[in-house]
Amino acid sequence: MKQRFLLVLISVLGFNVTCGQSNVWKYLGQKPPGGSPEIFAPGIISGKGRMHCFPAISQDWKEIYWMAIPPKIYFVEYRDGRWSDPEVLLLFEEYVCMRPFFSYDNERLYFSTANIPGGYGSLDIWYVERTGVGYSEPVNVGAPINTEKLETQQTCTKDGTIYYCGWVEGKKFNRGILCSRYEDGKYSEPQILAEPINIVDTNAIDYTPYIAADETYLLFCSNRHNIKEEDCRIYVSFRSETGIWNYPINLSDRMGFDEDSRDPYVSPDGKYLFFSSGENIYWVDAKIIDIVKGETN
């Protein structure tokens, strides 16, 4: 019943957008935002029933994946001059799957789940690969990334290096941001990102990372502006030429968005910054990142 209502709502909202001219079909035909955050695709992706996440967008902009309640991966795709209606990715229909993310070459779709047979314990990071007629069977990323604890919120660089949220003892929920490099066909031993990324404090929240494809900057959410509360904001840290992460800057503050903010993500063309707040996904012109970077130089 709920799904039927959603489809009716989408129809009323005029979800199926034709190509028309130029690239107006991109991003579900939504009007691009300016310098102030706006709700992305209300009634389609944003709104009641959406779980905190970002929209994973394919490199050709023709597929968008996200997660909704119950924890399932939903998607839409642009085909035959129009966007399809949202539907559950059938490959994951019987599993609790979360946080999809495309690899840089668009050939892998990463996600996390706890109930596919062959996992390491709690939430693990998995992926499927394109086959030409769909996706392969799920593949566990394996050790040393996956453990008996929680691993999720994965994003990747061009070379396959994974930044993700995993076990960091001594922080709030014992969760923090880690990095594992892809070298010689396998993942290296994960490294916990040191301060100023992961604050060493039992009240500190630092997670939901997004790493730029070229690894020049890292977006994540944190409560460091008020460490006694769980209310988070979006932060950005720029990587120096020596590989050191600079002190994070509060992007939410720069955007004038004074609400709990998580799950940052930048579109494949680098034009838009997405993040979640409440039951909505917001987007804003990504120039804010360049502006802040210019101020730090």
Steps between C-alpha positions, in 0.01 A plus 500: 500500500778742594688427178183551295440833674859604425460422131173695484666793673788488255260500209316802639828683545587443137800280574563373148695781336566488128830599356376808318821676418858511621553329838182603680431132572800472733434476872139396439435824319524695826582869487867536606560673834704812564705589804231404751407134566170382350312171539588257221216323318227548764242221494728289281820443697463744788214476747335259741650153498845599378790387715806715562728460201609681186383433142761290319509626140659309213775662292261546206231647730248243374467306826435616856504265798405568861356320803160525662299334776499206538880500435495421129685646204271683259590634158375692201652505155470716191395294201305560181490874565351485848576412860364172632292477815689411821538130565695270728815354349382140465844359563472626858127449550539229764780676690534805723730713284625851558710787368565432129802661334639471145868440434675765292492283185128437554553123488443425868214583731609488863257462790489369855292226659500262792299205377649367176653156574879505508544826691739565786248570773322832523468758219745427217591682181408311182484575129346373177649544152326580175468202268342659192160356589484613861721440802708212627434319825607700809871486585628569851788752504657270757771544759672710614221754441212285619509366855253365754414861580321768291636617165291728281471846336761417236619737225790451259772689316600454135754234592259301717613623842206473740409748772234367732356497850624225731611416851694779675511432869454792738269707277122533515353159408865390446458610139732712289654547154754255358685459172621189316712529185457270203847375411610205283144375470417501871408735781761611751466491876253780585635815659302714742514862384679692772401836641382742383263258316415257780475689828607291797205549735226268626241757386650560156310404184700490175353285225308482168817575295510596134842500337567697181598277207847658490523492882554876523222554754291306748141578598346354814259584780603588853366642825828679581325838496308382809652173613254450784212454253442246219397780263740484201616735225681443170876561510768509232871434539752564221801275452838669490770414247671298772188290553395662828134578558448865592270617779135441394277797417129513581330505158149498647579830666628643171180386326283656771350161584459476878343154531627147554686415176658172389593287199685745271550405135613682187343428160717332232539828310612676819223759471280419798546415865234274649437425867219367717304663779197343661302316233629714216801510274621851420720625220693821448752642254832326571691823434484547876779240528729694263419826676595360838815344354602834353461664838737247659783555252 
